[in-house]
Amino acid sequence: MPVEEMAESDVRGMGEAMKMAAAGLAAFKEDEAIEGDVEKATAFKAEIEAKIAALEAESKALTGKDNKAARTTKDKEKAALKIQKDYIDAIKVCKGLPPVHGFFIKGGAKAKAAEPVAAAAAPAEAEKDDKAKKDKPKKAMEGTGISRDERAELDGLKQKIIDKKTALKAEGMSGGQINKHDEVSAMVTRMNELKEKETPGSTTAKKDDGKSKKKGKQLDSDSLKQLEEKERAFEEYTERLRTEFKYSKKEIAADPEYQEMKAELDKIKK
């Protein structure tokens, strides 16, 4: 066979092979892809962003020191909307990405089978991280009087408090009302009891540290209580960014709500 015919044959063969490979890849993608419901995701995203915009407008309208607490409440409500799992998924679907929490799934051959695995994978990884972090404290913990059951109760209370506060906030309660709520107050009291049992003096040490930092600026009981509430809200929001959004330290530091809450706390502590 002449060289020209051999070269032409080779080119044809390569072309056919590339077509087959492309067809196989397309079939694989179609089989694996999760199809998001863009229409519903877009509508939901618009609804949440309208609420966020309304809260932002209400917050800006609450000017002056007298409205600081109400302004903070609005800002917290806005932050809570931004980290809703369904809102996160709506953003991803609108961007053409697969939802990570299982919302707005329209179809896909393996979508239904893949979603529970994905949903279970995150807690599994989180549990591994938690176990790795808690292995060493557990050994020292037994000598301080806290049991494994109490440690599990303490860890569970932290999440329950966050979830309860989020639910009460959604019902329209203010930050002050939430913290005075019987169930929240009882869980916080029990959490502090366990913390004190685990590390005697830990809860009082925090209060002393706070006072020593503010030697030049004595705060009354109401102001101290407000500061503690803001610190708790800041810690809860930071934890949600870490666990739900899976943010890195750099991403957390770059979050505008995080920066705003941190700046407010720093200003109070000066």
Secondary structure as GFF3:
##gff-version 3
##sequence-region A 1 270
A	DSSP	alpha_helix	3	32	.	.	.	ID=ss1
A	DSSP	beta_strand	35	36	.	.	.	ID=ss2
A	DSSP	alpha_helix	38	61	.	.	.	ID=ss3
A	DSSP	three_ten_helix	65	67	.	.	.	ID=ss4
A	DSSP	alpha_helix	68	82	.	.	.	ID=ss5
A	DSSP	alpha_helix	85	94	.	.	.	ID=ss6
A	DSSP	beta_strand	105	107	.	.	.	ID=ss7
A	DSSP	alpha_helix	111	141	.	.	.	ID=ss8
A	DSSP	three_ten_helix	142	144	.	.	.	ID=ss9
A	DSSP	alpha_helix	148	170	.	.	.	ID=ss10
A	DSSP	alpha_helix	175	180	.	.	.	ID=ss11
A	DSSP	alpha_helix	182	198	.	.	.	ID=ss12
A	DSSP	alpha_helix	202	213	.	.	.	ID=ss13
A	DSSP	alpha_helix	221	243	.	.	.	ID=ss14
A	DSSP	alpha_helix	249	254	.	.	.	ID=ss15
A	DSSP	alpha_helix	256	269	.	.	.	ID=ss16
###
